[in-house]
C-alpha cells in the first residue's frame, strides 16, 4: 500500500559523486543489501534522483512552492487564447533555432510531453505523485506519476496527464491527454546502458475565431455578463460540455504526436570498486570510450475540422468558396500526417577517467521522412504522399570540471545531404563560478541556418496562399549572443540576449506567407530578484525589456513583468511551509500578433490596433506544504472586477485581438507524493 512520506531529496553522497550519475549506489556486492537503506535507518525515507537523456548528472527535485506556473507547465510570460489548453505564444522574442526538418506547428507546444524533458529515475523505494487541480467552469488538471527500481540496476517510470477545460467563452473547450514511459537499464558490470522513452500526446483544442465584437464585453447587466452567451466567429452558439469524459471538438484542432525511442550505449574503460564495509563492495566503472546507437520513430498528425463552417468567415479570411451559405451543412476538413525514422550512431571519448561530465562526442544520423497531404480541403480522400531523407553529422564537447567551477558546452550539427542540405546549428557556452561572493557568469553564442518550416511549403495541406506568386523561400539565419550573471546569495539573476535575424519567415495574414529579406536585430534584457522585506515577507520580481532594431516583421512589448509580494515561511509550525500573497503580471502596449484558426498560427499584422492591458493581471494565492502534501489555492483575474457594475468581474483583459481572458477564476489544487 502507498503511504504518505516526507519527500527526501538528499544531498548527493560521495557514492553518487564517484559513480558520475550511474546506478552504482544501488548495485551491491556479495552482501546483496541496500547500503543506502542501512545508512539512513529511516523506514519512511527515500533516496531518489533523476537525470535527463543527454546528461549523466543526477538531479534532485525542485521544492519551489511559490511558482504555480511550473505546476501547470505554462510559463508566466506566455499568453493563451483565453483558456488553458488553447494555442499559446510567448510575450518574449523566441525564434525557432533548430536546424533540419521542422513541421512548423508549435502553438500547442506548451501542452506536449517530450523526449527531451523525460526523467530517468534512480530510487531506493517505489515513488508516486498525484496531482489534481480543479478550476472555475469545470477546468481540470490531473497528473499521475509512478517510478520504481524493478532491480537495483533497472528503473521504470510512467506518467499520465490530463488537461480538460470547457472555458468561459463558446467553442474554446480543450481536452489534452499525454502519457510517457521511460526505462533505464544498466548491466551489473556497468558497461551497458539501455534507455527507452515512449511518449504520446493527443491534443484537442476548440477554435472559435474570437468573439464577434468587443462591444459585447461592455453590455453591463445583461445576459452577456455570462461570457458563454457572447457569440463567436466560429462554431455553433452553445456553451460547450462540462463533462471531460465526452469532449467533442466540432470546430477546432486535433493534433496527435508520438515518439518511440531506444538508446543503447556500450562502454570500454576501467574497473574499480568502493569498499563500504567487510561484506559490502560497490563496483565502479570509469568509461574511456563509449559506443552509442539511437533509433527514434516519431509521428505527427495534424487535423482541423469545422463541422458547421461559416461561408462568410472562410471566404473573407481564407478565400475559400463554400458551396452553401448555410453553416449547418457546410464542413471544412484539413489533415496532414508525417512519419519520421532517425538512426544515429555516435562515439564518445573521456579524457578524464573519473569525470564522466567531460567528453567529446562525434556522430552521424540518417533520417527518413514520409508525409501524407491533401490536394484539397474540400475532398477528404484527395491524399498524396512525399518521401524525403536527411543525412547529418554532429559533434559535442562537454566539460563540467570536478570542482564544479567550469562548465563548458559546445555542440553543432551540419546537414550534409537530403531535403535540408546546408542546414546547420552551432552553439558554444562557457559558465564559470567566479567565487561564492561574486557568483556565476555565463557567456555564449549560437548560430542557426535552417530551412523554413514545412507549413510554409506549397505542398503542405495547410499552405493556402494561392492568391499571390509563390515565394522562393531562402534559409533562415539567426545568430544569438547571450550572457547571464547569477548570484544565489543575493537571489539575483541577470540575462542579456542579442538576436541578429535574416530571411525571417512568417505569416502576414490569416494564410499569407512572407519572408523578410532585410536583417533586423532584437535586444532583450531580463532580471530576476527576490527582495527580503522582513519577517518572512518578500518581493519577487521578474522583468524583461526588449527592443527590435531595424525593419523586421516582429512586434514586441517593450516591458514585461511579473511580481509577487507575499509571505514565505512556516508561521512557527515545524512541518508547515507556506507561501501566500498577491501576484501581478503586466506588459506594455504593443501591436500584438493575431491568430489564424485554420492554420493554428499567430501572424504579424502591422495594421492591427494596439493591444493594451487596462489593468495588470492580478491574482491572490496561498500555497502550502505539509510534509509531502502540497496544496494551491488561487483567485486569478481579480483585476476584472467592475465596481460600477455591482462588483461583477467583467473588465476582461485581451492579450490577443478578439480573444479576451476570463473574469474571476478560482483554482484549487493538491500535489501529493507517496512512497511504498
LOLO-46400 format. One record per residue (C-alpha): z, x, y. Coordinates in steps of 0.02 Angstrom, whole numbers, plus 50000, padded with zeros to 5 digits. Each point is the difference from the previous one (the first is absolute). Layout:
<atoms>
ZXY
...
</atoms>
This chain:
<atoms>
500005000050000
499625005950175
501535002950106
500205003450185
500355017950048
500175011650148
498295008050027
500255018649979
498635011450067
500965016149980
499535016450080
498785009749895
500985011149882
499625017949956
499274994149835
498714989350089
499625013650126
499645012649864
498984987249906
498854998250152
499814981349979
499935000149809
500914989849870
501115014949956
501574991450058
499714987349863
499375011249860
501445007449900
500205013049867
500784998049829
501464990150069
498824985550040
501194992450129
499764996050183
500825014250095
499864990650165
500984985749925
501375012049944
500075007850173
500244983550091
501164991249880
499684983750092
499444985749889
499184990350142
499135014850084
498185004749988
498985015250045
498254994750048
498585009050088
498164996850020
498425009450046
498244995650053
498445004549904
499385014450107
501665008750026
501325006349881
501434998750126
501344987949943
500634987550129
501474988250022
499994982150064
499934995850185
501634991150042
499484995050176
500744982950038
499394995750175
498115001049969
499454983349929
498155004350019
500135012249855
500624986249885
498454989150021
498795014650017
499284994750169
500225013950130
500794994550164
498455005150099
498854988849896
499574982250050
499304986049891
499024984050032
501644990650010
500634999449821
500685012449874
498555004049884
498584996850124
498875014050060
500935013450096
499565014250118
500885014350086
500395000450185
499775018849988
498355009349980
499835003649814
498195004049954
499425001849821
500175018349953
499494999549817
498365007949947
498904993049863
499624982149948
501064986950085
499814981449979
500524996350179
501114984949975
501725005350064
500744985150092
501124995949851
500505017949961
501814997050051
500214988449849
499265011749868
500975010149874
499115016649973
499955015149886
500485011450144
501694991750028
500404997749814
501695007349954
500345009749840
501854998949963
501265010449905
501614990749967
501545002149893
500174981149975
498864984750012
499854994550180
499334983950077
499764992150171
499884981650048
499384995750175
499834982350065
499594994450176
499924981950059
499294995850171
499574984950105
498614988649938
500355005249819
499515018150026
500495010049845
500025018349955
500505005149822
500055017649929
500595005149826
500105018049941
500665007749840
500005018049939
500795009449857
499815015649898
499434994549828
500355017849945
500775014450098
498245006150040
499094983350018
500234987450141
499154983450031
500124988050146
499304982950044
499904991750170
499474982450050
499864992650174
499584982750067
499654995550181
499754981550030
499994991850170
499204983450053
500175004950183
500364989950157
498184995950039
498654991749897
498975009349870
500925016750012
500924999049835
500155016049898
500405004149820
500035018349945
500455006249826
500215018649965
500525009749847
500175018449958
500435009249840
500375018649988
500365011749856
500545018250008
500105010049840
500405018449980
499995009549837
501625007849942
499325017550027
499594995550182
498175004849985
499184982949998
500154985850126
499194982949991
499974987750146
499354982249988
499834987550143
499364982349984
499984990350162
499274983050043
499934989550158
499464981950014
499964995450184
499624982650064
500004996650186
499474984250090
498835001450149
500124987050138
498885008450131
501394998250129
500614984650090
498684989450088
500795002250172
501515008650077
500354984050097
500764992149845
501425012650011
500504993350171
500004981349964
501884997950010
500954986449912
498564993649894
499505001449819
499325017550032
501775006850014
499815000249811
498725013949995
499274994049834
499214985550099
498965011450112
498164999549944
499195016349946
498185005749997
499895001249811
500684989449858
500494981949988
501404992750105
501475002149882
501635009850011
499795008349830
501064999749843
501795006649998
499985002949812
499655018249956
499624995149819
498434990650054
499255009550146
498204995050037
498925009550124
498624987850047
499455010550148
500415018349992
499915016649912
500355004549819
500125018749976
500495008149836
500055018449958
500695010149856
500155018349949
500325007449828
500385018550010
500575013449878
500375018050043
500345013549871
500655017550036
500265014949888
500965015250061
499945018149947
501485010350057
501735006749969
501404992649896
501835000850053
501624990649972
501614995250088
501625001349900
501194986150051
501345003249868
500155006249821
499104984849927
498814994650139
498465009750054
498714993350122
498255006949966
499025004850156
498185004350024
499155008650146
498114996650010
498775013650053
498374991149959
499734981249987
498494990649934
499824982050059
498864985549959
500044983450092
498994984549959
500084984550110
499104983449988
500104988250149
499284982950039
499804991050166
499554981550007
499834992450174
499614981550022
499934988150147
499854981349978
500014984950111
499894983949900
499904989550159
498915010750113
499784995150182
498145001650042
500265002450186
501275014049978
498935010349879
498434996950102
500755005750166
500935015349930
498955005849851
498314991650029
500154991849830
499024983949987
500824987649883
498994985549935
501204986950064
501214997750143
501214991249883
501445012049966
500564989849849
498445004849901
499495017450059
500655015649914
499905018650036
500335012849866
499805019050010
500565013049873
499835018349958
500645009549848
500175018849978
500475011349856
500525018150027
500245012649859
500575017550051
500305015049888
500855015350072
500405017049926
501135012150094
501015015649971
501535006950090
500695017450019
501835003250045
500295016750088
501904998149991
500564995749824
501624991850060
499244989850140
498914985749937
499784994550182
498875015050032
498294998849920
498135001050022
498974985749928
498114999749976
498984986149920
498414989849986
499694981349977
498614988749943
500024982250067
498884985849940
499874983950100
499244983249956
499934985450118
499464981949983
499464991550161
499244983350049
498244998050071
500544984650095
501664991650034
499114983349979
499705003049814
501425005649887
498865006049861
498945011650108
500835016149941
499285017649994
500825016649956
499945017950060
500645016049918
500475016250085
500885016349960
500945013550094
500455017849954
501315008650105
501095015449994
501755001550070
501395012550027
501815000250054
501305012950045
501834995350010
501525010850037
501714992450024
501075015650004
501555000849892
501115001250154
499174983850064
499585008050168
498105000449982
498894985949943
498145004149998
498674987749942
498125002450005
498724989749907
498194995150010
498544992549907
498125000950016
498714988049927
498675011149923
498784986749939
499804981349985
500114984950112
501265008350116
499285017649998
500575009650153
501654990950020
501525011150014
501844999950048
501045015050054
501874999750036
501265013550047
501844997650040
501405012550033
501814994350011
501435011850040
501894998150011
500335010150157
501884998349984
501274986449966
500404999650186
498194998750058
499224990149855
498264999049921
498305003250076
498354994749919
498235003150060
498384995449914
498144996750004
498844988149908
498124997550006
499084986349904
498134997549983
499664983649912
498634987549960
500374983350086
500864987649884
498924989849881
500234983850097
498895007750136
498595002449873
498574987250008
500114997949810
501774993250011
500274981449976
501035000150158
498665008250107
499414984950099
499285008450154
498184994749977
499734995850184
499715018050054
499115015449938
501005008449863
500865015750062
499745017149925
501865003749986
500545018150010
501545007549922
501634997250093
500945015650051
501824999650051
501105014850047
501884998450013
501195012650079
501834995749976
501745006650024
501754993949963
501745005450050
501524993249908
501845003250033
501064990749870
501645003650089
499394991850158
499104986549900
498435004050097
498175000949950
498535003550117
498194998849942
498365003850086
498234996149937
498325003850078
498434992149924
498205005150033
498774987249930
498104999649988
498854987049919
501414987449992
499374984949900
500674982850042
499644981450020
499524994450175
500074981549955
500334988249857
498685009049894
499095012250116
500045018149941
500025014050129
500285018750011
500615009950150
498925015550023
501065008150136
501595010049972
501644992150052
501805005649987
501674991549971
501665007750050
501544992949915
501815005350033
501474992249907
501885001850003
501444993849892
501825001750050
501714992949960
501194999950149
501854997849955
500824987750118
501755001349929
501124991449874
498624999049869
498754992350122
498285007950016
498374998150093
498505003949889
498325001750084
498215002949944
498715003150137
498145004049994
498855004150145
498135000949968
498455001750106
498145000149962
499015013350090
498124997450013
498894985049969
500524994549825
500024982649920
501885000149979
501294990650104
501825004649980
501654994750079
500595014050113
501824996949954
500724993949834
501864999649964
501324993549883
501865000250042
501604995449912
501724998850079
501374996849875
501485005449897
499855011349847
501575003149901
501294992949881
501144989650114
501465008549913
499564994149824
499805013349865
498504993049905
499124991550145
498535007050098
499374988450136
498665000450135
499834985750124
499314997550174
498404995950091
498225006449979
498555000350123
498155004149982
498755001050142
498265006750037
499155001050170
498524988750043
498295005149933
498374992849935
500484997949818
498754999349855
499424982949943
499864994649818
498524994949892
500584988649856
498445001249891
500005019150003
501885002050003
499795012950140
500705002650173
498665003550129
499845007650173
499574988650146
500065006950176
499714982650073
501544992249921
501454994850110
501465011950017
501394996749876
501745000650073
501704995449930
500844987450113
501645006249928
500435014149879
500234995149818
501894998149981
501044998349841
501844999749954
500515008149836
501475003149886
499715011549851
501425005349886
500325008849836
501494998149883
499855012849861
498294996549924
499774983050083
498944999450159
499744984550107
498904996850151
500184985750123
498764999250143
499524987850138
498285005450064
498914994850148
501494994950105
498895003750150
499034983849967
501434988850059
499394987550130
501534994750100
498954988850111
499444990549845
501734996049938
500265016549911
498534999449880
499245016349938
498244997150064
499615014850116
498995009249869
499375017850022
498195003149950
499595018149950
498234995049946
498914987450092
500164982949916
501385005449882
501734996550072
501605005849918
501234986749938
501544993850091
501775002649937
499975007549826
501575001849892
499985012549857
501355002749870
499805013549869
501005008249861
499605016949925
501045003849846
500005015049884
500675000649822
500395012749866
500164996649815
</atoms>
